[in-house]
């Protein structure tokens, strides 16, 4: 395995650790991907273990809304983590506001349990938008929504189906959370648009249509 391949693998592992911390309420400024990786680059990624990331990142107390400076006390840190995970993982609820230590929630408008079979591909799109809100830096999330809206907002159902297909079958093409530079995001959406153009020619897309558009396929 080349240095570049090793770096790519370690960077993905590192991002998984970052994403896990983000889901627990940490504010993490990720290491930027380098164009010419060295062994030192790989060692740096390996040194940022999950424990190291959490010990050096700010932590949002979801219950109170307070942003806490890095906490060295592991027991205290884990107690807040557990509370955050519990609040953020409530089924069929999303965080909408935190006021005076009281968490208020709203029920999402879409659920696979209530969607007709012919519309369920829309849930895949909804899931992507939720990923944007939940996992990405706020500035990056705005950019991702802009590019996504440009591709599918107000478009024909066929265009939206193609987007849902690409996201469900090729999630690795989409930007990795929580942060990507503008150039990487623009290139990712160029690839997504290109794959949407090619989708109708693939058997996998036809299978996708038959799964999510049963009524339409039978006509």
C-alpha positions in Angstrom: 0.0 0.0 0.0 1.4 3.4 -1.0 1.8 6.3 1.4 -1.1 8.0 -0.4 -3.3 5.0 0.0 -2.4 4.7 3.7 -3.1 8.3 4.3 -6.5 8.0 2.6 -7.4 5.1 4.9 -6.2 6.8 8.0 -7.9 10.1 7.1 -11.2 8.2 6.8 -10.6 6.6 10.1 -9.8 9.9 11.6 -13.0 11.5 10.2 -15.0 8.6 11.7 -13.6 9.6 15.1 -14.4 13.2 14.5 -17.9 12.4 13.4 -18.5 10.3 16.5 -17.3 13.2 18.7 -19.5 15.6 16.8 -22.6 13.4 17.4 -21.8 13.5 21.1 -21.9 17.3 21.1 -18.2 18.3 20.5 -17.1 21.2 18.3 -14.2 19.9 16.4 -12.0 21.7 13.9 -10.8 18.8 11.7 -7.3 18.4 10.3 -7.3 19.5 6.7 -6.5 16.8 4.1 -3.0 17.3 2.6 -2.3 16.9 -1.1 1.2 15.3 -0.7 1.0 13.1 2.4 4.0 11.8 4.2 4.6 9.3 7.0 4.5 12.2 9.4 1.0 13.1 8.1 -0.2 9.6 8.8 1.3 9.6 12.3 -0.4 12.9 13.0 -3.8 11.4 12.1 -3.2 8.3 14.2 -2.2 10.5 17.2 -5.6 12.1 17.2 -7.4 9.3 18.9 -11.0 9.6 19.9 -9.9 10.4 23.5 -7.5 13.0 22.3 -10.1 14.7 20.1 -12.7 14.8 22.9 -10.1 16.1 25.5 -9.1 19.0 23.3 -12.5 20.1 21.9 -15.2 22.4 23.1 -18.3 20.5 24.3 -21.9 21.8 23.9 -24.2 20.9 26.8 -27.4 20.2 24.8 -29.6 20.4 27.9 -28.4 23.9 28.8 -27.1 25.2 25.5 -23.8 26.2 27.1 -20.6 25.8 25.2 -18.0 24.4 27.5 -14.2 24.7 27.2 -12.3 21.4 26.8 -12.9 19.2 29.8 -10.0 17.2 31.1 -12.1 15.4 33.7 -13.1 12.2 31.8 -15.9 11.3 34.1 -17.5 14.8 33.9 -17.0 14.8 30.1 -18.6 11.4 29.7 -21.6 12.3 31.8 -22.4 15.2 29.5 -21.7 13.0 26.4 -24.3 10.5 27.6 -26.8 13.2 28.2 -26.3 14.7 24.8 -26.5 11.4 23.0 -29.8 10.5 24.8 -31.3 13.9 23.9 -30.2 13.8 20.3 -31.3 10.2 19.7 -34.9 10.6 20.7 -36.9 8.8 18.0 -39.0 10.9 15.6 -37.8 14.1 17.2 -35.3 16.8 16.3 -33.8 19.5 18.4 -35.4 22.9 17.6 -34.5 25.1 20.6 -32.9 25.2 24.0 -34.3 27.8 26.4 -33.5 28.1 30.0 -32.3 24.5 30.3 -35.6 23.1 28.8 -35.3 21.2 25.5 -38.2 21.7 23.1 -38.6 19.5 20.1 -40.6 19.3 16.9 -41.8 16.2 15.1 -40.3 15.9 11.5 -42.8 16.2 8.7 -41.6 13.1 6.9 -41.2 9.5 8.1 -40.8 6.3 6.1 -43.5 4.8 8.2 -46.1 7.2 6.7 -44.8 7.8 3.2 -46.5 6.0 0.3 -44.3 3.6 -1.6 -44.2 5.9 -4.7 -42.9 8.8 -2.6 -40.4 7.0 -0.3 -37.4 8.0 -2.4 -38.1 11.5 -1.0 -37.2 10.2 2.4 -33.6 9.5 1.1 -33.4 13.2 0.1 -34.8 14.2 3.5 -32.2 12.1 5.2 -29.4 13.9 3.2 -30.7 17.3 4.4 -30.8 16.0 8.0 -27.2 14.8 7.6 -26.3 18.4 6.5 -28.0 19.9 9.6 -26.8 17.3 12.1 -23.2 16.6 11.1 -21.7 19.6 9.3 -20.2 22.9 10.4 -22.9 25.6 10.1 -21.1 27.5 7.3 -20.5 24.3 5.4 -24.1 23.2 5.8 -25.3 26.4 4.1 -23.0 25.8 1.2 -24.2 22.1 0.9 -27.8 23.2 1.0 -27.2 25.7 -1.7 -25.6 23.2 -4.1 -28.3 20.5 -3.3 -31.1 23.0 -3.9 -29.5 24.0 -7.2 -29.6 20.4 -8.3 -33.1 19.3 -7.2 -35.2 22.1 -5.7 -38.3 22.6 -7.8 -37.1 20.0 -10.3 -39.1 17.2 -12.0 -39.6 14.0 -9.9 -37.2 12.2 -12.3 -34.3 14.6 -11.3 -35.1 14.1 -7.6 -35.1 10.3 -8.1 -31.7 10.4 -9.7 -30.3 12.4 -6.8 -31.8 10.0 -4.3 -30.4 7.1 -6.3 -26.8 8.5 -6.3 -27.0 9.3 -2.6 -28.3 5.8 -1.7 -25.9 3.9 -4.0 -22.8 6.1 -3.9 -22.7 7.9 -0.5 -18.9 8.0 -0.7 -19.1 10.6 -3.5 -20.8 13.1 -1.1 -18.7 15.4 1.1 -17.5 14.0 4.4 -18.7 15.7 7.6 -18.1 17.9 9.5 -16.0 20.1 7.2 -14.7 20.2 3.6 -13.2 23.1 1.7 -15.2 24.9 -1.0 -13.2 23.3 -3.9 -13.8 19.8 -2.6 -17.5 20.4 -2.2 -17.9 21.9 -5.7 -16.0 18.9 -7.2 -18.2 16.5 -5.2 -21.4 18.1 -6.6 -19.9 18.0 -10.1 -19.4 14.3 -9.7 -23.0 13.9 -8.3 -24.5 15.8 -11.2 -22.4 13.7 -13.7 -23.6 10.5 -12.0 -27.2 11.7 -12.2 -26.8 12.1 -15.9 -25.5 8.6 -16.3 -27.9 6.9 -13.9 -30.7 6.0 -16.4 -28.3 3.8 -18.4 -27.5 1.5 -15.4 -29.4 -1.6 -14.3 -28.9 -0.6 -10.7 -31.0 2.6 -11.4 -33.8 0.5 -13.0 -33.8 -1.7 -9.9 -34.0 1.5 -7.7 -36.9 2.8 -9.7 -38.8 -0.5 -9.4 -38.3 -0.4 -5.7 -39.3 3.2 -5.0 -41.8 3.8 -7.9 -43.9 0.7 -7.9 -47.1 2.2 -9.3 -45.2 4.2 -12.0 -43.3 1.1 -13.1 -46.4 -0.9 -13.5 -48.2 1.6 -15.8 
